[in-house]
Amino acid sequence: MSDPANRVEISGVVTGLQALRHTPAGVPVIEFRLKHASERAEAGALRKVNAEIDAVAFEAQALLLAAGFSKPALGRLLKAEGFLCAKSRQSKKPVLHVTNIEFM
């Protein structure tokens, strides 16, 4: 089986931020919500794009987001890179698993 593509890069404002917690194995994890707004060309016209996505970050990225890089992360603009994965075995809703965060 070939390696199917699953890479996401999105910028947006952090609109929800849960408290930093740790998995049973001791790995830091934080869940948050990202709101994106932009304009994109589609079918020869500009389209306003608005979306909100649930996201989760682990280890160093979770600690970075929890610290807000010296400022509170809630309400801040950031660029997130990662991949999509089902929220759980019971819920197939996609969640962005963030592997890199850059505050803008």
PyMOL commands that set and color helices and strands:
alter all, ss='L'
color gray80, all
select helices_A, chain A and resi 59-70
alter helices_A, ss='H'
color red, helices_A
select strands_A, chain A and resi 8-17+21-22+28-42+45-58+77-86+94-103
alter strands_A, ss='S'
color yellow, strands_A
deselect
rebuild
show_as cartoon
